[in-house]
């Protein structure tokens, strides 16, 4: 009965969240009902950092190339960066410097200003045009003020008479309540029957009325920009008769949702993209500085951070006279190096975790989706072997949330602080691929045992350094090649045997990647990022190091092209083949394995089925779907304690070989010749 009620509640949440239903069903098919339920329940129960607009002083920069200095006043924006927090980490392209005379309380409207400005820019206006704004909440109020400040003739419409009156206080702005005034007639009266050149929709409603009203308010060949979340059941006749253009506005402007721009900081050429999100922010701050734009009347309440619950309650009430509610954190008393280090690390309140002498004190570095979905639940299962002492994440908020959830006493945004903790004996690294090598080297230097997610490194130079350093220190280093621990692949290996010439084949149907971060040149590309899993699996299955790699790509042999067929040869004449592709359909099972040798054949699909020919082989039903992630951590603990384990985990040499094979595949495809393993 309890499970039924839980699934019913889950069904209701999933159904109300659009395409989440499809993703939930995919999890059920892949992991089964119980595991899928646990994963979705944990996801729904996660805390989420809130806020995306702030202003304050720079405390520290991570490179001399950043055009800001400690103590400089700045305005910031961006979900996941400019959060409601005392300290935030914001990329260069999501912040601008403030003139001394622009107060923080006005600059804190940064994101709202850019959202409104981008909606305005989507209309491609010319001076003197008449522009209407439908919806006079916070964004609409900022938008109407921007229109006036930038020299346009502005008109505002809202259901609420109070909000219309607020906007009407701006000199030169006409505003009214659509519940009291017939809007089309009012616009025609004010425009001598011509209508508006453009309309910006800042309303939030499931109704289609705002967008269709906008068509009525427009002149012939007018333009409509949609900023708010409104219904889009369009009345085609209205658009057709006037040849109206409908345009959607994407948040702060060009660059939004592009990690190359927002996170890495690669700007768009000024001559090609005049108004990026950062340039929109610069202009917004400029208007505040010249006095052309005044957002002070939109500050409804101001609370010290100690009264944050009252501030959020004020917003949640939805009062019509509430627009901007400010949280004031105050400025730090000290910006010394010691103070900075202390602020990067916090001790999470709560009872001290239970500890046993046999537990390995572990620190988690990187707690993204994979770590939260796989490693953290497995560490809970292995509580007799591991005790999580600290959590490090580039986002301090994420580290704090995860640490509180799992009972870790320390959370930090600086993994070096974690490595300096003498109580921590081992680390689990689950950051993005390009960062693995440096963190692993730093951890070995700090005398910590290392479990690093694949790939161990994205360059051969880094892989060699890690292999050499691990050998010098004698510390345990394991790479997250979990498939060698899967009961299905172990059953296949036993069935074929370890002697004689054998053939092993892997087919990986990834499905469309779109713009996944892992398939970028900076992260080494997807074939290295995930394909290395299967290269290691081939080496483990055959039980030897590769002799040579030959590859062909469907298309050009580029880092961002993961569609490849790779053939690996071994000294005893055995071969392995990996077909990795994103060209297929995601509904097809992802992984398929076949092996041949010693007069036997065996095949397995997606860790759910096993068929053997010429020999008997089987896997327990309880092991269905087991990809070996739990066992790889069990082996990591055993290796640290000096205990035997039935399967040996992937060490630094295995990590080096997998990286070499990935890079050799590109070299082979480009040259048309096999790449030989170097001495």
N, C-alpha and C positions, 0 to 999 in steps of 0.2 A: 504493500500500500504506500509506503514511504517513497519507494523508488518511482512508483507511478505518479505520485504528486510532484516529485522533483522533475520528472521528465515533462509533465504538463506545464509546469512553470517555465522550464527551459524552452519548451516549444513556443510558448507565448512570447518570450523575450526574443527568440530567434525570428519568429514570424514578423515581429514589429520592427526588425532591423534590416529589412530589404534583402540584399544578396547574401546576408549571413546564413540564411537557410541552406543555400547550396553548399557553402563551406562547411557547415555543421554536418550535413549528410556525407560529404567527402570524408570527414574525420571518422564518422561511424563506419563507413565502408572500409577504411584503411586500418582502423585500430579496434573496431568493435564497439558495442554500445557502452560498456562500462568504462573503458579507457577514454572514449570520446566525451562521455558525461563528465569525467573527472577533469579533463583538459578544458572543456568549455566552462565548467563551474569555476575553476581556478581563474580563468580569464575574466569572467564576469565579476569575480570577487576582487580583482586587482584595483589598487588605487591608481588614479590618473592625476598627473600634475596639471594644474589649471592656470589660466592666464596666458596672455601672449603680447602684452604691451607694458612697458615700464620705462623709467628714467632714473638715472643715478650717476655715481662716480665710478670711473675705472679703478679697479684695485690692482690688477695685474694683467699683463699680456704674455702670451706664450711664445712670441717671436719678435725680433726687432723690426720686422717688416710691416707689422701692424701699425697703421697711422694714428695710433692713440697712445696716450701716456697715462701712467697712474695719476689719479687726481683729476683727470679731465672729465667734464660733464658730458653725458651722452644720452640719447634717446634710443630705445631698442624695441624690436618687435619680433614676433615669430613664435608659433606654438612649439613647445618643447625647448625653447631657449629663453625667451623673455617671460618667464613664469612669475607667478606670485610667490616670491621668495626673497630672502634677505640677500643672497648671493646667487648670481646667475652667470652662465657661460654662454656668450653670444658670439656667433661668427661675424667677421668684418662686414659682410654685405648686408647684415641685418641691424646695423647701428650707424648713427651719425653723431657728430659733435654738436654740442649746444652752445650758442652764444651765451655770454654771462648773464644777459638780461632776460633770457627766456627761462621762466621758473620750471621746476620739475613737474609741478602739478599740471601744467599745460602740455609739456613734452610727453607726459605719460599717456596722452591721447594718440600716440604715434601710430599704432595699428589701425585704430578707428579712422584716423585721417587718411591713411594710405588706401584703406578699403574704399572709402568714399571717393577719393581722388581717382582711383583706377576705374571706378564705375563711370565717373565723369569723362575720363579720357577715352573710354570705349565709344563715346558718342562722336568723337572726332569733330569737336565744335569749332566754330569760328567766332571772332569777337562780335558781341552784340546779339547773339542768338538767345532765344527764349527757351528755358529749360525747366521742366517740372520735376518734382521729387514726390513719389508716392510712398508714404510711410515715414513718420517723423519721430521715430525712436532715436537712440543715440547716433547711429550711423546716418540716418536721414537728417538729423539736426546738424551734424558736422557737414554733411554734403551741401545743404542749403547755404551754410555760411561760407563754404569754399566757393560756391557759384558766385556769390556776391563779391567775395574778395578777389576773384579772378575776372570780374567785369562782365559777367553774364546777367541776364534778366531772369530772376529766379522766382519759382512758384512752388508752394508746398501744399500737399494734401494728406490728411490723416482722418481716420474715423473719430479720433479723440479731439474734442474742442480744446482741452487743456494743452495738448501737444501742438495743435495748430496755433494757439495763442502764443506759446513759447517761441515758435519760429517767427511769428509775425512781429515780434519785438526787434528783429534785425532790420535796420533801415534798408529800404529798397527791396524788401522781400514781401511778396503776397502769399498769405497762407490762410487756409480755411478748413473746416471740418466737413467731410463728405456726408456726414450724418445730418448736417444742418443746411448745407448748400449743395445745389446740383452742380457737380464739378465741370461737366462739359460746357454748360451754359456760362459758368463763371469764367472759364478760360477763354471762351469766344468773346465774352464781354471785354476782358482785359487785353485781348490781342486783336481787337477789331475784326473778329471773325476768321482770323488766319490760323489759329492753333499754335501749338508748341513745336519748336524745331526738334526737341528731344525730350525724353522722359527717362529718369533713373528710378528704378523700383527698389526701394530699401525696406519694403514691408516683409514680414515673416508670416506666411499664412498658407495653408493647404489649398485655399480657394484660388480659382482661376480669375477672379474678378479684377485683381490689381493689374495683371498684364493686359487683359482685354480693355480695361478702362484706359490704360496708357495708349492703346491704339486710337481710342476715341479722342483723346486729348491732342494727338499729334496732327500736324499739318500733312499735306500731301508729301510723300517721300520723307517722312520724319523717321527718327531713329529711337529705339528703345533699348536701354541697358539694364540687365537684370543683375542686381547685387544681392538681394535677399532671397530667401528660400520660399518660393511661391509656386503655386500650381501652374502648369504649362499646357493646359488643354486650350489651345489657341483657336480663336474664331478666325478661320482662314479668310472669310469674306472681308473682314475689316482690314486685314493685312493686305489682301489682294487689291482692294479698291484704291487704297492709298499708296501701294508699293512701299510698305513700311519694312524697315530692317530691324530684326531682333538680334541683339548681341548679348552674350553672357560675359560677365566680368569675373575674373579669377583673382580673388583676394587682393593682395597688395600690388600686383603688377607683374610684368615679365620677370622671370627668375623664380617665382613662387613654385614650390614643389620640385625644383630642379636641384638635386644635391650638389651638382658641379658648381652651381652658382651660390647656393645658400650655405653649404657646409664647407666646401673646399675653397670657395672664394674667388672663382674664376668669373670675372666680370664680362658682360657682353660689350662688344665694340660700340662706342658712343655714337658713331655715325650710322650704325645699323639699328640699334635699339635705344632710341633717345630716352625713353622713360622706363627704366627698370624699377623694381620695387625700392631699391635703395635711393635712386634719384627722386622717386616720388616722395620718400621720407625727407630727403634733403629740402625739397621744395616746400613741403608742409612746414618744416621747422623754419624755413626762410620767411614764410608768410606770418608765422607766429612772431618772429623777430622784428619784422617791419611794422607790426601792429595791424596789418591788413586783415588778419584773422584773429578772432577773439573766441576762445572756447571756455573761458572762465565761467560764463553763466551756465555751462553744462555740468559743472562740478556740483552734484547734488548733496553729497555728504563726504566727509573725510574722517577716517578712523585710524588711530594708531594700530600697529599690527597686533598688539595684545588683544584688541577687540575685533579681530578678523571675523569670528562667528557672527557678530552683529552686522558687519558689512555684507557678508554673503546673504544673511537673512533679509537685509534691506533690498538687495537685488532680486532675491527669490520671490519677494512679495509681489513684484510686478506693478508697483505703484506707477501711475501715469506721469507723476512729476519726478520720477527717479531716472536719471540719465547716467552720468559718470559717478561712480563711487570709488574714492581713492583709498589705498592702503599706504600708510606712511611707516616705513621701517627705520627712518633716521639714518644718519651716516655713521660709518664705523669710527670708533675712537682711535684705532691704530691701523696702519697699513704696513707694519714691519714684516719682515720675512717670517719671523716666528709666529706673528699673528696670522699670516696667510696660511701657514701650514696647519695651524690649529683650526682654522675655519674650514679647511678641506676635509677634516675628519671629525665625525661626531660619534659620541657614545649613545647608542640607542637605549632609551629607558626600558626597563622590564626586568624580570627575574633573571639571574644568571643561568646560562644553559647548563643542563646536567652534563657532567664530564666523567669519563672513565679513563683510567691510565692507558688503556689500549687504544683509545681514540686518537686519530691523527687530526691535529688542529689545522684546518684548511681555510684558505682565503679564496674567494671567488672574484675574478677579474673579468668584468663584462657580464652583464645579466640581461641580455636581450631575450628574444622569443625562444630560442633554442635552449638556453640555459634554464629559463623559467619552466619550460614545458618538459624538459628531459632531465637535466643534471640535478636540479633542485629536488624534484620528487624522488629521484634515485638516491640522493644523499640522505634524504629522510628515511628511506628504506634501509640504508646502510648506516644507521645511527650508531651501531655498535662499533663501526670502523672509523667514521668521520664525525667531527664536530666543526660546524662552520663558525669561525670566529669573526670573520670580517667580509664585507662586500665592497668592492670597488667598481665604480662605473663613471664614465666621463660625465654623465649627468648625476650630480649629487643627489637630486631628488629621487631618481630611480634607485640609487644605492640605498637611500634611507628607507624607501618603501619596502624594498625586498628584504633588507636586514630586519626590519620590524616584523615582516610577515613570517620569516623563518627563525626568528629568535637569535640572530647574530648580534653580538654586543657592539660591533663597530661598523660604521659606514663611512666611506670616503669617496671623493671625486679624484683622488690622486693615488694611483696604484703603488707609487713609491712608498707612501706611508704604510701601506699594507706590507710591503716587502721589508720594511724596517721593524716590523713587530716581531720581537724575538720568540713569541709564543707560537707563531704560525710556522708550521713545518712544511706545508705543501700548498701549491696554488693550482687552481683550475682556470685556464685562460679560455674565454669564449667571446673575445672581441672580434672585430672585423679582420679579414684575412691579412691585410698588409701590415697590421700591427703585431701579429703573432710573434715574429722573430725577435724583435727588440724586447718585448715583454719577457719572452722566454729567456733571453740572454741575461736580462736584468735579474730575473728570478734565480737563475743559476748562480749569478754573481753574489746574490744575497743568501746563498746556501739553502735554497728552498727546492724541494722536489717539485717537478713540473708535470702537469697534465695539460697539454695544449690541443685545442681543437684543430682539425685539419683546415688548410694545409699548415704544416709546421713552419714553412717559410715560402715566400713567393719568388725568391731568387736563389740561385745555387750558392752564391757567396754567403748569404745568411745561413743557408742550410748547412754548409760546411762548418761555419763558425759554431753553430749550435752543436753539431756532432762532436767537434773537437772539445768544446767546453764541457759537454756532458761527460765525455770520457775522462777529462782532467779532474773533474770534481768528484766523480763516482756517484753523483746523485741520480736518482731515478727520473727519467724523462719518458713520458708516454704521449703518443699522438692519438687523437680521437678517431682511429680507424676501427670502428666498432663492429663492422661486418664480419671480421674474422672470429668474433665471439658468438655469432648467431648459431643457434642449434641446427638450423636448416643447412647452413654452409658447412658446418662441422660434420653433419651426417653425410653430405655429398662427398666431402674429402675422405672420410673413412671408407665410403663405398667404393671409390675409385682406387684408393691405395696411394702410397707414397713412392712407389718404385715404377720404373719403366717410363716410356714416352707417354705423355698425357696431353690432352687438349682441354682447355677451359674457355668458355665463352660467356660474355656478359653483355646484355642489352639493357640500356637505360633510357627509358622514354620519359623525359622530364616534362614535356608539355611546354607551351609558350612561356617564355621568360618575361617578355615585355621589357620594362626598364629596371629590372632587379639590380640592386647595388652590387651584388656579387659578380655580375658580368660586365664589369668596367675594367679598363686597362690598369687603373690605379690599384685595384684589388686582385689583379692577376688573371682575370677572366674566369668563366665558369668551369672550363675544362680542368684548369688547375684547382679552382676553389672546391669543386665537388668531384670532378673526374678522378682526382688523386685517390679518392676512396677506393675506386675499383682497380687502379693500378696496384695499390698495396694489396688488395684482395687477391689479385692474380699472383703476386710474388708469394704471398702466404699459402695459397692453394697449391702451387707447384712446389713450394718449399725451397726456393732458390732465388738468387739475385738475377735480374734480367741481363741478357747479353747485348741485345739490340732492340730498338723500337722503330717500327715503320708506321707511317700514318698517311691517310688521305682525308681531306675535308670536303664536305658538301658546300662548295663555295670557297672563298679565299681563306687561307690559313692565317687568320688574324686572331689576336687574343680574345676579342669579343665575339668570335664565332665558335660556339661549342659543339658544332655538328661534325663529328669525326668518327672514323673507323681506325682503331689503333691495334696493330699486331705486335705482340711481344714474343721474342724468342729467348730460350733458356739453354744453358750449356749442354744439358742432356738430350736436346732435341725436342723437348716439350714446347708447346706454344700456348699463348693465351690471346684472346681477342676481346676488345672493348668497343662496342658500338654505343656512342653517346649522342643523343639527339634531342633537340627542342622542336623538331618539325612536325611531330605527331600530335595526337589529341590527348589531353590530360586525363580523359576517362579510361584510357587503356592502362592496365597495371604498369607500374613504373619499372620494376626490375625483374629480369628473367635470366636464369643461370642454367647452363648446360655443361656437362663434363663427360669426357670419354677417356678410357684407358683400361688396359688389362682385361679386355673383353667385356667391359661393363660400360653402362651409360646411366646417367642420372640427370634429372632436371628439377628445377624448383622455380616457382613464380611468386614474387613479392612476399616471401616469408610466410606463405599461407598454404603451400602445397608442395609435395615431394613425390616424385616417381622414380623408381630405380628399375633397371633392366639388366638381367644377368646376375643380380645379387639382391638380397633383401635389405631394405633400409626404411627407417621411419623416424618420425618426430612426435613427441607427446603433444596432445591437444593443448595443454597448458602453455606450450611454447609458441603457439601460433602468433605470428606478428612480431616475434622477438628478434630485434635487429642487433642485440648484443650490447646495448648501452649500459645496462646495469652490470653485466659481467665485466666490462672493461674497467669500471671503477673498482669492482672487487679485486681485479688483478692488480690495479694500481696500488691499492692498499696492501695487498700481499707482497708486492715487490718492495715497497717501502719498509715493511716489517721483516723482509728477508725470508718470507715463506714461499713455498711452492704453490703454483697454480696450474691447472691442466693446460691452459693456453697462454702463450707468451704474448704480451701486448706489443704494440708497435713502438719500437725505441727510436732514438735519434737517427740511426742508420736507415731504418724503414722510412722515416720522415724524409730524409735526404733522397732516397731512391724514388719515392712517389713524386717529389718536386721535380727531380731530374726527368722522369718519364713524361711528365706533363709538358715540360719545356722542350724535351726532345721530340715530342710529337709535332710541335709547330715547326721545328727545324727540319724534320724529315719531310713534312708535307711541302715545305718551301723548296727544299733541295731536290726532292724526288729520290732521295737515297736514305737508307736506314741510318739511324743515329746509334753509334756504339757507346756503351757505357765506358766513361773514362776511368783510367787507373786511379 
